[in-house]
Amino acid sequence: MSRKLLVGALFALMLSLTTLVVGSRSASAGVVENGRVEPWTQVIDNPCVDGYSPMTLTGWYHGLSYTTPEGTLMMRFTAHYKGTDADGTEWVSNTRRVMLHSDWPNGLFPFDDVVTYNLVSKGSGENSRIELTIENNSTFPVPYIVTYTCQG
């Protein structure tokens, strides 16, 4: 299950980096990107549910990217998704992501990244908090550290 999370996170990372490269590369403090995308689809596994298959969640995400006075690029994303798993259980995911690109505008690497999914079941499924973390990564493909807690 962690592998599927990693693949989904890598896809989301590449999409955000591709979007960013098309935008402004100014090193001065200011907003680079600020927008909401709806509908947005996310496929995710819940490692806290045995025998669980990937579920597709749909909702929106808001992205805000800005340069700091020090010249780094800060990217902040929030998202809200809803969906139903193969067993018919409804799920809600509130997601947040914070990325810091320390060598901006020279490149997108190295960077720090933390993605947190909070999955809440509207049935008997086990809720979870899934966190994907990268600290000062300078390689590709990106090796996320995946941790999770189950919240009954």
C-alpha positions as CSV (number, residue, x, y, z in Angstrom):
1,M,0.0,0.0,0.0
2,S,2.8,2.4,0.7
3,R,4.1,2.0,-2.8
4,K,0.8,3.2,-4.2
5,L,0.9,6.2,-1.9
6,L,4.4,6.9,-3.1
7,V,3.4,6.7,-6.8
8,G,0.4,9.0,-6.2
9,A,2.5,11.5,-4.2
10,L,5.2,11.4,-6.9
11,F,2.5,12.2,-9.6
12,A,1.2,15.1,-7.5
13,L,4.7,16.4,-7.0
14,M,5.5,16.3,-10.7
15,L,2.2,18.0,-11.5
16,S,2.9,20.8,-9.0
17,L,6.5,21.2,-10.2
18,T,5.4,21.3,-13.9
19,T,2.8,23.9,-13.1
20,L,5.4,25.9,-11.2
21,V,8.0,25.8,-14.0
22,V,5.5,27.4,-16.4
23,G,5.0,30.3,-13.9
24,S,7.2,33.2,-12.9
25,R,10.8,32.6,-11.8
26,S,11.3,35.9,-10.0
27,A,13.5,35.8,-6.9
28,S,11.8,38.8,-5.3
29,A,9.3,38.3,-2.6
30,G,5.8,37.8,-4.1
31,V,3.1,35.4,-5.1
32,V,4.0,33.0,-7.9
33,E,0.8,31.1,-8.1
34,N,-2.5,31.4,-6.2
35,G,-5.5,29.3,-7.4
36,R,-8.1,26.7,-6.7
37,V,-8.7,23.7,-9.0
38,E,-12.0,21.9,-9.0
39,P,-12.7,19.2,-9.7
40,W,-9.5,17.4,-8.7
41,T,-9.1,13.7,-8.3
42,Q,-6.8,11.8,-6.0
43,V,-6.3,8.0,-5.7
44,I,-5.3,6.8,-2.3
45,D,-5.0,3.7,-0.2
46,N,-5.9,3.6,3.5
47,P,-3.2,1.4,5.2
48,C,-5.5,1.1,8.2
49,V,-8.1,-1.0,6.5
50,D,-7.3,-4.7,5.8
51,G,-7.9,-6.0,2.3
52,Y,-8.5,-2.5,1.1
53,S,-8.2,-1.4,-2.5
54,P,-7.4,2.0,-3.8
55,M,-10.2,4.5,-3.7
56,T,-10.8,7.5,-5.9
57,L,-11.6,10.7,-4.1
58,T,-12.8,13.9,-5.9
59,G,-12.9,17.4,-4.6
60,W,-10.8,20.6,-4.8
61,Y,-7.4,21.8,-4.0
62,H,-6.0,25.3,-3.4
63,G,-2.4,26.1,-4.1
64,L,-0.4,29.1,-3.0
65,S,3.2,29.5,-4.0
66,Y,5.3,32.5,-3.1
67,T,8.9,33.6,-2.8
68,T,10.2,34.7,0.5
69,P,12.5,37.8,1.1
70,E,15.4,35.3,1.4
71,G,14.7,34.0,-2.1
72,T,13.3,30.6,-1.3
73,L,10.1,29.3,-2.8
74,M,7.3,28.3,-0.4
75,M,4.4,26.2,-1.8
76,R,1.3,25.5,0.3
77,F,-1.6,23.4,-0.7
78,T,-4.8,22.4,0.9
79,A,-7.4,20.0,-0.4
80,H,-10.8,18.5,0.4
81,Y,-11.9,15.2,-1.2
82,K,-14.8,12.9,-0.9
83,G,-15.4,9.4,-2.3
84,T,-16.6,5.9,-1.8
85,D,-14.5,2.7,-1.5
86,A,-15.2,-0.7,-3.1
87,D,-17.3,-1.7,0.0
88,G,-19.5,1.4,-0.4
89,T,-18.1,3.2,2.6
90,E,-18.0,7.0,2.2
91,W,-14.7,8.8,3.0
92,V,-13.6,12.4,3.5
93,S,-10.0,13.5,3.1
94,N,-8.6,16.8,4.3
95,T,-5.1,17.2,2.9
96,R,-2.3,19.7,3.4
97,R,1.1,20.0,1.8
98,V,4.0,22.3,2.4
99,M,7.1,22.4,0.1
100,L,10.2,24.6,0.5
101,H,12.6,25.0,-2.5
102,S,15.8,26.4,-1.0
103,D,17.7,27.0,-4.3
104,W,15.0,29.0,-6.1
105,P,15.1,30.4,-8.8
106,N,18.2,28.3,-9.8
107,G,16.2,25.0,-9.6
108,L,13.5,23.1,-7.9
109,F,16.0,20.7,-6.1
110,P,16.8,20.5,-3.2
111,F,13.5,20.8,-1.4
112,D,11.6,19.8,1.7
113,D,8.1,18.4,1.4
114,V,5.5,17.3,3.9
115,V,2.1,15.9,2.7
116,T,-0.5,15.0,5.3
117,Y,-3.8,13.1,4.5
118,N,-6.4,12.9,7.2
119,L,-8.9,10.2,6.1
120,V,-12.2,10.0,7.9
121,S,-14.7,7.2,7.4
122,K,-18.4,7.8,7.4
123,G,-18.8,4.1,8.3
124,S,-17.0,1.5,10.3
125,G,-13.7,1.9,8.5
126,E,-10.6,2.8,10.4
127,N,-9.7,6.5,10.1
128,S,-6.1,7.3,9.4
129,R,-3.5,10.0,9.2
130,I,-0.9,9.5,6.5
131,E,2.2,11.6,6.2
132,L,4.7,11.6,3.3
133,T,8.0,13.5,4.1
134,I,11.1,14.5,2.2
135,E,13.9,16.5,3.9
136,N,16.4,18.4,1.6
137,N,16.0,16.0,-1.3
138,S,18.3,16.4,-4.3
139,T,17.5,13.2,-6.2
140,F,15.0,12.0,-8.8
141,P,12.9,9.9,-8.5
142,V,11.9,11.3,-5.1
143,P,12.1,8.9,-2.2
144,Y,9.3,9.8,0.2
145,I,9.3,8.5,3.8
146,V,5.7,7.3,4.4
147,T,4.4,7.0,8.0
148,Y,0.8,6.6,9.2
149,T,-1.3,6.3,12.3
150,C,-4.7,4.5,12.6
151,Q,-7.3,6.4,14.6
152,G,-10.1,3.8,15.1
